[in-house]
Amino acid sequence: MYANGPKSAAPRSTAAADYQHVPRPVAVVRKPLPAGSGTGLHFHVRAQLLYATAGLMSASAEDGTWVVPEGHALWIPPRLPHATVTHGPVALCTAYLDPAAVAAFPASCRVIAVSPLLSSALTALAEEPVLYDEAGRGGHLAALVLDEIGRAPETPLTLPLPRDARLRRVCLGLIADPAAAEDLDAWADRAGASRRTLTRRFRTETGLSFGDWRARARVIRALALAAEGRPPGAVAAAVGYRSAQALRSTVARVLGGGGPP
């Protein structure tokens, strides 16, 4: 199943199934993923922290879409069906967490910023035996990982999806074609709702205005396209902007600084 230590001759398993019932609160595995790798819809018995140490990946579930760039991680609650895909090569570090150890953690997915301390703790725990000494270094690292995840700040790389079928049609349309030029009235007509209803329900169900949600959808797609190696001008055009500078301004507004690669 897995090697019991870094000096073992047996290679350490990278199969998710081998880490769902490990008698430890945290089990960490590292593996490279090629560009375009996808999982399809699946779930794990344990909670999961998907940490991109290099590259960018995206994930989707019933209630949202998330992009996970380098230096960030996606928190996934236990048993939540989700699918992932890589945009370019990704170096992945995954932590599988005992549900009992994360009972007070959020019940929905969220993208978190990975602190240098959390990154170092995950890397170090991945080098410990899978059945590490809970009273020794491995146990201390596991406790540190849990503490750092619990206090990590959420980032705006989340695209929440509404439950209302009319609004969901609008959101899925924007995800499929982020460059679509229709205004709010046109999308309201397409959804079969009034502008007022669409505006009010959108904020109620997603916590964002229609304009902010659309900007975030465009930024998330732009980050994925940039990670795949598209030139800045092509990325901007693909998400509805006339120039790379215009897109960078939106990225800075949505993410609070910086821009796509």
KABELWO-V94412 format. One record per backbone hydrogen bond with DSSP energy under -1.0 kcal/mol. CO is the residue of the C=O (numbers start at 1). NH is the residue of the N-H. E is the energy in kcal/mol with one decimal. If there is no record, write none. Layout:
BEGIN
co->CO nh->NH e->E
co->CO nh->NH e->E
END
This chain:
BEGIN
co->5 nh->8 e->-1.6
co->15 nh->18 e->-1.3
co->16 nh->19 e->-2.0
co->22 nh->24 e->-2.5
co->25 nh->98 e->-2.6
co->27 nh->96 e->-3.2
co->29 nh->94 e->-2.9
co->31 nh->92 e->-2.4
co->33 nh->90 e->-2.7
co->34 nh->37 e->-1.4
co->37 nh->86 e->-2.0
co->42 nh->82 e->-2.8
co->44 nh->79 e->-3.1
co->47 nh->97 e->-2.3
co->48 nh->76 e->-2.8
co->49 nh->95 e->-2.0
co->50 nh->74 e->-2.5
co->51 nh->53 e->-1.0
co->51 nh->93 e->-2.6
co->52 nh->71 e->-2.1
co->54 nh->91 e->-2.4
co->56 nh->87 e->-2.7
co->57 nh->68 e->-3.9
co->58 nh->85 e->-2.3
co->59 nh->66 e->-2.9
co->60 nh->83 e->-2.2
co->61 nh->64 e->-1.1
co->63 nh->161 e->-2.1
co->64 nh->61 e->-2.6
co->65 nh->159 e->-2.9
co->66 nh->59 e->-2.6
co->68 nh->57 e->-1.9
co->69 nh->72 e->-1.8
co->71 nh->114 e->-2.1
co->72 nh->52 e->-1.8
co->73 nh->112 e->-3.0
co->74 nh->50 e->-2.4
co->75 nh->110 e->-1.3
co->76 nh->48 e->-2.7
co->77 nh->80 e->-1.3
co->82 nh->42 e->-2.2
co->83 nh->60 e->-2.3
co->84 nh->39 e->-2.0
co->85 nh->58 e->-2.8
co->86 nh->36 e->-1.1
co->90 nh->33 e->-3.1
co->91 nh->53 e->-2.1
co->91 nh->54 e->-1.1
co->92 nh->31 e->-2.5
co->93 nh->51 e->-2.0
co->94 nh->29 e->-2.5
co->95 nh->49 e->-2.3
co->96 nh->27 e->-2.1
co->97 nh->47 e->-2.1
co->98 nh->101 e->-1.6
co->102 nh->105 e->-2.0
co->110 nh->75 e->-3.0
co->111 nh->155 e->-2.8
co->112 nh->73 e->-2.1
co->115 nh->119 e->-2.7
co->116 nh->120 e->-2.4
co->117 nh->121 e->-2.3
co->118 nh->122 e->-2.5
co->119 nh->123 e->-2.3
co->120 nh->124 e->-2.5
co->121 nh->125 e->-2.4
co->122 nh->126 e->-2.0
co->130 nh->132 e->-1.2
co->133 nh->136 e->-1.5
co->133 nh->139 e->-1.9
co->136 nh->140 e->-2.1
co->137 nh->141 e->-2.6
co->138 nh->142 e->-2.5
co->139 nh->143 e->-2.1
co->140 nh->144 e->-2.0
co->141 nh->145 e->-2.6
co->142 nh->146 e->-2.3
co->143 nh->147 e->-2.1
co->144 nh->148 e->-2.7
co->145 nh->149 e->-2.3
co->146 nh->150 e->-2.1
co->147 nh->151 e->-1.2
co->153 nh->113 e->-2.0
co->157 nh->67 e->-1.7
co->159 nh->65 e->-1.8
co->164 nh->168 e->-2.7
co->165 nh->169 e->-1.8
co->166 nh->170 e->-1.4
co->167 nh->171 e->-2.6
co->168 nh->172 e->-2.9
co->169 nh->173 e->-2.0
co->170 nh->174 e->-2.1
co->171 nh->175 e->-2.4
co->172 nh->176 e->-2.3
co->173 nh->177 e->-1.8
co->177 nh->180 e->-2.0
co->183 nh->187 e->-2.2
co->184 nh->188 e->-2.3
co->185 nh->189 e->-2.3
co->186 nh->190 e->-2.2
co->187 nh->191 e->-2.0
co->188 nh->192 e->-1.1
co->188 nh->193 e->-2.5
co->194 nh->198 e->-2.8
co->195 nh->199 e->-2.7
co->196 nh->200 e->-2.6
co->197 nh->201 e->-2.9
co->198 nh->202 e->-2.2
co->199 nh->203 e->-1.7
co->200 nh->204 e->-2.0
co->201 nh->205 e->-2.6
co->202 nh->206 e->-2.1
co->203 nh->207 e->-1.8
co->209 nh->213 e->-2.6
co->210 nh->214 e->-2.5
co->211 nh->215 e->-2.3
co->212 nh->216 e->-2.3
co->213 nh->217 e->-2.5
co->214 nh->218 e->-2.1
co->215 nh->219 e->-2.3
co->216 nh->220 e->-2.6
co->217 nh->221 e->-2.0
co->218 nh->222 e->-2.5
co->219 nh->223 e->-2.5
co->220 nh->224 e->-1.6
co->221 nh->225 e->-2.5
co->222 nh->226 e->-2.7
co->223 nh->227 e->-1.9
co->224 nh->228 e->-1.1
co->225 nh->230 e->-1.9
co->226 nh->229 e->-1.6
co->231 nh->235 e->-2.3
co->232 nh->236 e->-2.5
co->233 nh->237 e->-2.2
co->234 nh->238 e->-2.1
co->236 nh->241 e->-2.9
co->237 nh->240 e->-1.3
co->243 nh->247 e->-1.7
co->244 nh->248 e->-2.6
co->245 nh->249 e->-2.0
co->246 nh->250 e->-1.6
co->247 nh->251 e->-2.7
co->248 nh->252 e->-2.5
co->249 nh->253 e->-1.9
co->250 nh->254 e->-2.9
co->251 nh->255 e->-3.0
co->252 nh->256 e->-1.2
END
